[in-house]
Amino acid sequence: MMLALSRTLVCAAALLAIPAPGHADVTAKDVQVAARTFGFLATKPTGSLTLAIVYAPAIADSKAEADALSGLLGSGLAAGGVTLVPSLVPVDQLAKLAGAGAVFVTAGLSAHQDAVFAAAKAAKLLTIATDMGCVQSGKCVLGVRAEPKVQIVVNKAAAEACQIGFQPAFRMMISEI
């Protein structure tokens, strides 16, 4: 009886230590991986590119990820021929996506992903997230994670809907769903 209870407690503790399936805090490595993907777009951007960071001020995970990403990008992160410049965009102000070059969808926005995707699709913008759930649901084009190993996932239907194309060499290095 004690052995069964001990095993149950160990299993429960292990499950609690596993991060939520879709959510991961954005890291400097995640940002570097995401930034490098711009060089693999069918139509490569150059120069300064505004990365609209969509977040919900009232959702702690979303706000924290937005602040962390903005801090990591600073006044601009150069990667290849593009410099990503952050712009914080509250989820209730999606009209501010006009003029952006891409959209980063922060954690905790599952209730808002339809609206964010619709706005990004209308503007033909690449949507990026570390939340793989956003990519799996077809509401984000690109999902990136650098730890424990580099993982880049593209939702093919979302990419087509936003009219985003990638070079064939890139498509060989990623997972498409």
Secondary structure in CASP SS format (residue, H / E / C, confidence):
PFRMAT SS
TARGET T0000
AUTHOR 0000-0000-0000
METHOD secondary structure of the structure
MODEL  1
M C 1.00
M H 1.00
L H 1.00
A H 1.00
L H 1.00
S H 1.00
R H 1.00
T H 1.00
L H 1.00
V H 1.00
C H 1.00
A H 1.00
A H 1.00
A H 1.00
L H 1.00
L H 1.00
A H 1.00
I C 1.00
P C 1.00
A C 1.00
P C 1.00
G C 1.00
H C 1.00
A C 1.00
D C 1.00
V C 1.00
T C 1.00
A H 1.00
K H 1.00
D H 1.00
V H 1.00
Q H 1.00
V H 1.00
A H 1.00
A H 1.00
R H 1.00
T H 1.00
F H 1.00
G H 1.00
F H 1.00
L E 1.00
A C 1.00
T C 1.00
K C 1.00
P C 1.00
T C 1.00
G E 1.00
S E 1.00
L E 1.00
T E 1.00
L E 1.00
A E 1.00
I E 1.00
V E 1.00
Y E 1.00
A C 1.00
P C 1.00
A C 1.00
I C 1.00
A H 1.00
D H 1.00
S H 1.00
K H 1.00
A H 1.00
E H 1.00
A H 1.00
D H 1.00
A H 1.00
L H 1.00
S H 1.00
G H 1.00
L H 1.00
L H 1.00
G C 1.00
S C 1.00
G C 1.00
L E 1.00
A E 1.00
A E 1.00
G C 1.00
G C 1.00
V E 1.00
T E 1.00
L E 1.00
V E 1.00
P E 1.00
S E 1.00
L E 1.00
V E 1.00
P E 1.00
V H 1.00
D H 1.00
Q H 1.00
L H 1.00
A H 1.00
K H 1.00
L H 1.00
A C 1.00
G C 1.00
A C 1.00
G C 1.00
A E 1.00
V E 1.00
F E 1.00
V E 1.00
T C 1.00
A C 1.00
G C 1.00
L C 1.00
S C 1.00
A C 1.00
H C 1.00
Q H 1.00
D H 1.00
A H 1.00
V H 1.00
F H 1.00
A H 1.00
A H 1.00
A H 1.00
K H 1.00
A H 1.00
A C 1.00
K C 1.00
L C 1.00
L E 1.00
T E 1.00
I E 1.00
A E 1.00
T C 1.00
D C 1.00
M H 1.00
G H 1.00
C H 1.00
V H 1.00
Q H 1.00
S C 1.00
G C 1.00
K C 1.00
C C 1.00
V C 1.00
L E 1.00
G E 1.00
V E 1.00
R E 1.00
A C 1.00
E C 1.00
P C 1.00
K C 1.00
V C 1.00
Q E 1.00
I E 1.00
V E 1.00
V E 1.00
N C 1.00
K H 1.00
A H 1.00
A H 1.00
A H 1.00
E H 1.00
A H 1.00
C C 1.00
Q C 1.00
I C 1.00
G C 1.00
F E 1.00
Q C 1.00
P H 1.00
A H 1.00
F H 1.00
R H 1.00
M C 1.00
M C 1.00
I C 1.00
S E 1.00
E E 1.00
I C 1.00
END
